[in-house]
Structure formats: structure tokens, C-alpha cells
Amino acid sequence: MQVKNMSYQQLQEFSVELYQQMIVREQMYKDLIGHQWCLKPTPGFEDRNST
């Protein structure tokens, strides 16, 4: 997607979308690292063999 050809409104929407993706990605990394380092239990990463 070429940013220089976008309208101001398109740029705003694109910027918000990128920010939301960044926040989700950051939280996923935090959850994954927390799980890998056994810092905290993370929903969806439970050990299925422990039941």
C-alpha cells in the first residue's frame, strides 16, 4: 500500500490499524515470553499432560 497516495482519512485509519496490530503483537510476545520463562500462567498455553 502506497502511503503517499492516501487521503488524510485513509492515513488516519491506516495508522490506527497499525497501532492496534502493534499492541496485539506486543501482548502476544509478553504472554509467550511469560509462559516460556514460567513467569505466569497464560490461558491457552496450559500443559495438556498435567490433567
PDB file as gemmi writes it, atoms N, CA and C in Angstrom:
CRYST1    1.000    1.000    1.000  90.00  90.00  90.00 P 1                      
ATOM      1  N   MET A   1       0.843  -1.174   0.000  1.00  0.00           N  
ATOM      2  CA  MET A   1       0.000   0.000   0.000  1.00  0.00           C  
ATOM      3  C   MET A   1       0.890   1.240   0.000  1.00  0.00           C  
ATOM      4  N   GLN A   2       0.624   2.115  -0.932  1.00  0.00           N  
ATOM      5  CA  GLN A   2       1.427   3.326  -1.052  1.00  0.00           C  
ATOM      6  C   GLN A   2       0.822   4.448  -0.214  1.00  0.00           C  
ATOM      7  N   VAL A   3       1.524   4.830   0.818  1.00  0.00           N  
ATOM      8  CA  VAL A   3       1.031   5.842   1.748  1.00  0.00           C  
ATOM      9  C   VAL A   3       0.928   7.212   1.086  1.00  0.00           C  
ATOM     10  N   LYS A   4       1.824   7.523   0.200  1.00  0.00           N  
ATOM     11  CA  LYS A   4       1.814   8.867  -0.396  1.00  0.00           C  
ATOM     12  C   LYS A   4       0.580   9.127  -1.260  1.00  0.00           C  
ATOM     13  N   ASN A   5      -0.121   8.074  -1.661  1.00  0.00           N  
ATOM     14  CA  ASN A   5      -1.318   8.242  -2.484  1.00  0.00           C  
ATOM     15  C   ASN A   5      -2.607   8.181  -1.666  1.00  0.00           C  
ATOM     16  N   MET A   6      -2.510   8.147  -0.358  1.00  0.00           N  
ATOM     17  CA  MET A   6      -3.691   8.035   0.502  1.00  0.00           C  
ATOM     18  C   MET A   6      -4.222   9.409   0.891  1.00  0.00           C  
ATOM     19  N   SER A   7      -5.527   9.431   1.155  1.00  0.00           N  
ATOM     20  CA  SER A   7      -6.132  10.656   1.684  1.00  0.00           C  
ATOM     21  C   SER A   7      -5.805  10.760   3.172  1.00  0.00           C  
ATOM     22  N   TYR A   8      -6.089  11.918   3.735  1.00  0.00           N  
ATOM     23  CA  TYR A   8      -5.828  12.135   5.165  1.00  0.00           C  
ATOM     24  C   TYR A   8      -6.620  11.138   6.016  1.00  0.00           C  
ATOM     25  N   GLN A   9      -7.886  10.921   5.659  1.00  0.00           N  
ATOM     26  CA  GLN A   9      -8.728   9.986   6.413  1.00  0.00           C  
ATOM     27  C   GLN A   9      -8.193   8.556   6.287  1.00  0.00           C  
ATOM     28  N   GLN A  10      -7.776   8.166   5.097  1.00  0.00           N  
ATOM     29  CA  GLN A  10      -7.201   6.829   4.914  1.00  0.00           C  
ATOM     30  C   GLN A  10      -5.938   6.667   5.751  1.00  0.00           C  
ATOM     31  N   LEU A  11      -5.125   7.701   5.801  1.00  0.00           N  
ATOM     32  CA  LEU A  11      -3.904   7.652   6.607  1.00  0.00           C  
ATOM     33  C   LEU A  11      -4.223   7.500   8.089  1.00  0.00           C  
ATOM     34  N   GLN A  12      -5.238   8.209   8.549  1.00  0.00           N  
ATOM     35  CA  GLN A  12      -5.638   8.081   9.952  1.00  0.00           C  
ATOM     36  C   GLN A  12      -6.100   6.657  10.258  1.00  0.00           C  
ATOM     37  N   GLU A  13      -6.946   6.101   9.407  1.00  0.00           N  
ATOM     38  CA  GLU A  13      -7.457   4.743   9.611  1.00  0.00           C  
ATOM     39  C   GLU A  13      -6.322   3.723   9.557  1.00  0.00           C  
ATOM     40  N   PHE A  14      -5.419   3.914   8.618  1.00  0.00           N  
ATOM     41  CA  PHE A  14      -4.271   3.021   8.470  1.00  0.00           C  
ATOM     42  C   PHE A  14      -3.383   3.087   9.710  1.00  0.00           C  
ATOM     43  N   SER A  15      -3.186   4.286  10.207  1.00  0.00           N  
ATOM     44  CA  SER A  15      -2.360   4.491  11.393  1.00  0.00           C  
ATOM     45  C   SER A  15      -2.973   3.809  12.616  1.00  0.00           C  
ATOM     46  N   VAL A  16      -4.267   3.946  12.795  1.00  0.00           N  
ATOM     47  CA  VAL A  16      -4.963   3.307  13.914  1.00  0.00           C  
ATOM     48  C   VAL A  16      -4.872   1.790  13.790  1.00  0.00           C  
ATOM     49  N   GLU A  17      -5.051   1.272  12.594  1.00  0.00           N  
ATOM     50  CA  GLU A  17      -4.965  -0.175  12.366  1.00  0.00           C  
ATOM     51  C   GLU A  17      -3.566  -0.700  12.691  1.00  0.00           C  
ATOM     52  N   LEU A  18      -2.545  -0.002  12.256  1.00  0.00           N  
ATOM     53  CA  LEU A  18      -1.172  -0.415  12.563  1.00  0.00           C  
ATOM     54  C   LEU A  18      -0.904  -0.378  14.063  1.00  0.00           C  
ATOM     55  N   TYR A  19      -1.412   0.641  14.730  1.00  0.00           N  
ATOM     56  CA  TYR A  19      -1.226   0.755  16.177  1.00  0.00           C  
ATOM     57  C   TYR A  19      -1.903  -0.410  16.902  1.00  0.00           C  
ATOM     58  N   GLN A  20      -3.119  -0.737  16.495  1.00  0.00           N  
ATOM     59  CA  GLN A  20      -3.834  -1.856  17.113  1.00  0.00           C  
ATOM     60  C   GLN A  20      -3.074  -3.166  16.908  1.00  0.00           C  
ATOM     61  N   GLN A  21      -2.559  -3.378  15.711  1.00  0.00           N  
ATOM     62  CA  GLN A  21      -1.778  -4.585  15.437  1.00  0.00           C  
ATOM     63  C   GLN A  21      -0.523  -4.621  16.301  1.00  0.00           C  
ATOM     64  N   MET A  22       0.112  -3.480  16.479  1.00  0.00           N  
ATOM     65  CA  MET A  22       1.319  -3.407  17.299  1.00  0.00           C  
ATOM     66  C   MET A  22       1.010  -3.773  18.751  1.00  0.00           C  
ATOM     67  N   ILE A  23      -0.104  -3.273  19.279  1.00  0.00           N  
ATOM     68  CA  ILE A  23      -0.497  -3.563  20.658  1.00  0.00           C  
ATOM     69  C   ILE A  23      -0.778  -5.055  20.825  1.00  0.00           C  
ATOM     70  N   VAL A  24      -1.506  -5.643  19.891  1.00  0.00           N  
ATOM     71  CA  VAL A  24      -1.811  -7.078  19.955  1.00  0.00           C  
ATOM     72  C   VAL A  24      -0.531  -7.894  19.884  1.00  0.00           C  
ATOM     73  N   ARG A  25       0.358  -7.539  18.975  1.00  0.00           N  
ATOM     74  CA  ARG A  25       1.624  -8.269  18.812  1.00  0.00           C  
ATOM     75  C   ARG A  25       2.473  -8.176  20.080  1.00  0.00           C  
ATOM     76  N   GLU A  26       2.530  -6.989  20.669  1.00  0.00           N  
ATOM     77  CA  GLU A  26       3.311  -6.801  21.888  1.00  0.00           C  
ATOM     78  C   GLU A  26       2.761  -7.663  23.026  1.00  0.00           C  
ATOM     79  N   GLN A  27       1.439  -7.711  23.165  1.00  0.00           N  
ATOM     80  CA  GLN A  27       0.838  -8.517  24.224  1.00  0.00           C  
ATOM     81  C   GLN A  27       1.078 -10.004  23.982  1.00  0.00           C  
ATOM     82  N   MET A  28       1.011 -10.429  22.723  1.00  0.00           N  
ATOM     83  CA  MET A  28       1.284 -11.833  22.405  1.00  0.00           C  
ATOM     84  C   MET A  28       2.715 -12.197  22.774  1.00  0.00           C  
ATOM     85  N   TYR A  29       3.663 -11.334  22.456  1.00  0.00           N  
ATOM     86  CA  TYR A  29       5.065 -11.590  22.810  1.00  0.00           C  
ATOM     87  C   TYR A  29       5.244 -11.650  24.320  1.00  0.00           C  
ATOM     88  N   LYS A  30       4.603 -10.723  25.041  1.00  0.00           N  
ATOM     89  CA  LYS A  30       4.706 -10.734  26.502  1.00  0.00           C  
ATOM     90  C   LYS A  30       4.144 -12.027  27.075  1.00  0.00           C  
ATOM     91  N   ASP A  31       2.992 -12.455  26.569  1.00  0.00           N  
ATOM     92  CA  ASP A  31       2.379 -13.693  27.048  1.00  0.00           C  
ATOM     93  C   ASP A  31       3.251 -14.899  26.730  1.00  0.00           C  
ATOM     94  N   LEU A  32       3.791 -14.939  25.529  1.00  0.00           N  
ATOM     95  CA  LEU A  32       4.633 -16.063  25.127  1.00  0.00           C  
ATOM     96  C   LEU A  32       5.904 -16.126  25.966  1.00  0.00           C  
ATOM     97  N   ILE A  33       6.554 -14.993  26.151  1.00  0.00           N  
ATOM     98  CA  ILE A  33       7.781 -14.963  26.955  1.00  0.00           C  
ATOM     99  C   ILE A  33       7.466 -15.316  28.405  1.00  0.00           C  
ATOM    100  N   GLY A  34       6.365 -14.789  28.926  1.00  0.00           N  
ATOM    101  CA  GLY A  34       5.970 -15.116  30.291  1.00  0.00           C  
ATOM    102  C   GLY A  34       5.738 -16.607  30.456  1.00  0.00           C  
ATOM    103  N   HIS A  35       5.120 -17.214  29.458  1.00  0.00           N  
ATOM    104  CA  HIS A  35       4.888 -18.659  29.512  1.00  0.00           C  
ATOM    105  C   HIS A  35       6.201 -19.426  29.409  1.00  0.00           C  
ATOM    106  N   GLN A  36       7.048 -19.040  28.466  1.00  0.00           N  
ATOM    107  CA  GLN A  36       8.315 -19.741  28.255  1.00  0.00           C  
ATOM    108  C   GLN A  36       9.218 -19.646  29.477  1.00  0.00           C  
ATOM    109  N   TRP A  37       9.178 -18.537  30.171  1.00  0.00           N  
ATOM    110  CA  TRP A  37      10.025 -18.342  31.352  1.00  0.00           C  
ATOM    111  C   TRP A  37       9.302 -18.726  32.637  1.00  0.00           C  
ATOM    112  N   CYS A  38       8.105 -19.278  32.497  1.00  0.00           N  
ATOM    113  CA  CYS A  38       7.287 -19.706  33.644  1.00  0.00           C  
ATOM    114  C   CYS A  38       7.047 -18.559  34.629  1.00  0.00           C  
ATOM    115  N   LEU A  39       6.836 -17.374  34.098  1.00  0.00           N  
ATOM    116  CA  LEU A  39       6.604 -16.209  34.950  1.00  0.00           C  
ATOM    117  C   LEU A  39       5.158 -16.128  35.417  1.00  0.00           C  
ATOM    118  N   LYS A  40       4.248 -16.546  34.556  1.00  0.00           N  
ATOM    119  CA  LYS A  40       2.838 -16.510  34.923  1.00  0.00           C  
ATOM    120  C   LYS A  40       2.086 -17.484  34.026  1.00  0.00           C  
ATOM    121  N   PRO A  41       0.986 -18.042  34.522  1.00  0.00           N  
ATOM    122  CA  PRO A  41       0.180 -18.920  33.671  1.00  0.00           C  
ATOM    123  C   PRO A  41      -0.520 -18.094  32.599  1.00  0.00           C  
ATOM    124  N   THR A  42      -0.549 -18.599  31.393  1.00  0.00           N  
ATOM    125  CA  THR A  42      -1.170 -17.904  30.288  1.00  0.00           C  
ATOM    126  C   THR A  42      -2.298 -18.762  29.737  1.00  0.00           C  
ATOM    127  N   PRO A  43      -3.524 -18.242  29.682  1.00  0.00           N  
ATOM    128  CA  PRO A  43      -4.633 -19.012  29.123  1.00  0.00           C  
ATOM    129  C   PRO A  43      -4.316 -19.458  27.702  1.00  0.00           C  
ATOM    130  N   GLY A  44      -4.586 -20.712  27.407  1.00  0.00           N  
ATOM    131  CA  GLY A  44      -4.302 -21.242  26.079  1.00  0.00           C  
ATOM    132  C   GLY A  44      -2.960 -21.917  25.975  1.00  0.00           C  
ATOM    133  N   PHE A  45      -2.080 -21.730  26.962  1.00  0.00           N  
ATOM    134  CA  PHE A  45      -0.762 -22.351  26.944  1.00  0.00           C  
ATOM    135  C   PHE A  45      -0.620 -23.402  28.042  1.00  0.00           C  
ATOM    136  N   GLU A  46      -1.746 -23.862  28.613  1.00  0.00           N  
ATOM    137  CA  GLU A  46      -1.673 -24.833  29.694  1.00  0.00           C  
ATOM    138  C   GLU A  46      -1.060 -26.139  29.194  1.00  0.00           C  
ATOM    139  N   ASP A  47      -0.384 -26.815  30.099  1.00  0.00           N  
ATOM    140  CA  ASP A  47       0.191 -28.121  29.787  1.00  0.00           C  
ATOM    141  C   ASP A  47      -0.939 -29.136  29.781  1.00  0.00           C  
ATOM    142  N   ARG A  48      -1.233 -29.690  28.629  1.00  0.00           N  
ATOM    143  CA  ARG A  48      -2.358 -30.612  28.496  1.00  0.00           C  
ATOM    144  C   ARG A  48      -2.066 -31.967  29.142  1.00  0.00           C  
ATOM    145  N   ASN A  49      -0.817 -32.283  29.434  1.00  0.00           N  
ATOM    146  CA  ASN A  49      -0.463 -33.554  30.055  1.00  0.00           C  
ATOM    147  C   ASN A  49      -0.626 -33.528  31.568  1.00  0.00           C  
ATOM    148  N   SER A  50      -0.890 -32.386  32.145  1.00  0.00           N  
ATOM    149  CA  SER A  50      -0.945 -32.275  33.599  1.00  0.00           C  
ATOM    150  C   SER A  50      -2.291 -32.692  34.179  1.00  0.00           C  
ATOM    151  N   THR A  51      -3.275 -32.989  33.340  1.00  0.00           N  
ATOM    152  CA  THR A  51      -4.595 -33.379  33.853  1.00  0.00           C  
ATOM    153  C   THR A  51      -4.711 -34.855  34.053  1.00  0.00           C  
TER     154      THR A  51                                                      
END                                                                             
